[in-house]
Amino acid sequence: MTAIETRLIERLKQLPPGRVAEVVDFVEFLAAREERAAAAARLGEAFAKIDALGLPPLSEAEIEAEVQADRQERRQGA
């Protein structure tokens, strides 16, 4: 265990249960924020890769055709 971990545990032991619950909530909030930031970074990387392909954007009609084809395929498979 690192010195900071030991220090945090000792400080937590001195807090009343209600305050410990607040600390837990805050730590979970920080972890969720880090997870969202990592997901956003991955999404940005994916968009950059897609953009690097240089493909023209799909038209509304092309998108609708793909959606309809997928729906039809699902109906036949069900």
Secondary structure per residue as TSV (DSSP state, phi and psi in degrees):
chain	resnum	aa	ss	phi	psi
A	1	M	-	360.0	137.7
A	2	T	-	-78.1	167.1
A	3	A	H	-62.4	-39.5
A	4	I	H	-67.5	-37.6
A	5	E	H	-64.7	-43.3
A	6	T	H	-61.4	-44.0
A	7	R	H	-62.4	-44.1
A	8	L	H	-63.3	-43.2
A	9	I	H	-62.8	-42.6
A	10	E	H	-63.0	-41.2
A	11	R	H	-67.2	-39.3
A	12	L	H	-62.1	-38.6
A	13	K	H	-62.9	-23.6
A	14	Q	H	-85.6	-13.0
A	15	L	S	-86.1	150.3
A	16	P	-	-70.9	157.7
A	17	P	H	-52.6	-37.6
A	18	G	H	-62.9	-38.9
A	19	R	H	-71.6	-35.6
A	20	V	H	-61.7	-40.3
A	21	A	H	-61.8	-38.9
A	22	E	H	-64.0	-40.3
A	23	V	H	-62.9	-44.3
A	24	V	H	-60.0	-46.3
A	25	D	H	-58.4	-43.1
A	26	F	H	-65.9	-42.5
A	27	V	H	-63.9	-40.7
A	28	E	H	-65.2	-38.5
A	29	F	H	-60.6	-46.0
A	30	L	H	-62.8	-41.8
A	31	A	H	-63.3	-42.6
A	32	A	H	-64.2	-39.0
A	33	R	H	-63.3	-40.8
A	34	E	H	-64.9	-40.6
A	35	E	H	-63.7	-42.0
A	36	R	H	-64.0	-41.0
A	37	A	H	-63.7	-41.1
A	38	A	H	-65.6	-41.0
A	39	A	H	-64.3	-40.8
A	40	A	H	-63.9	-38.9
A	41	A	H	-64.5	-42.9
A	42	R	H	-63.6	-40.3
A	43	L	H	-63.7	-42.8
A	44	G	H	-61.2	-40.6
A	45	E	H	-64.2	-40.4
A	46	A	H	-64.2	-43.3
A	47	F	H	-61.9	-39.4
A	48	A	H	-63.9	-40.7
A	49	K	H	-64.8	-42.1
A	50	I	H	-63.7	-44.7
A	51	D	H	-61.7	-36.6
A	52	A	H	-65.9	-21.0
A	53	L	T	-67.6	-24.2
A	54	G	T	68.8	24.0
A	55	L	-	-78.5	145.6
A	56	P	-	-69.9	149.5
A	57	P	-	-66.0	151.1
A	58	L	-	-74.3	145.4
A	59	S	-	-81.5	165.7
A	60	E	H	-58.2	-39.2
A	61	A	H	-65.6	-40.3
A	62	E	H	-65.5	-41.2
A	63	I	H	-62.9	-47.1
A	64	E	H	-61.1	-40.3
A	65	A	H	-63.2	-41.0
A	66	E	H	-65.8	-41.3
A	67	V	H	-62.2	-46.9
A	68	Q	H	-64.1	-40.1
A	69	A	H	-63.7	-41.1
A	70	D	H	-65.5	-42.8
A	71	R	H	-62.0	-42.3
A	72	Q	H	-63.5	-41.7
A	73	E	H	-62.7	-40.1
A	74	R	H	-66.5	-38.9
A	75	R	H	-64.6	-40.0
A	76	Q	H	-71.4	-30.3
A	77	G	H	-80.3	-18.5
A	78	A	-	-83.0	360.0
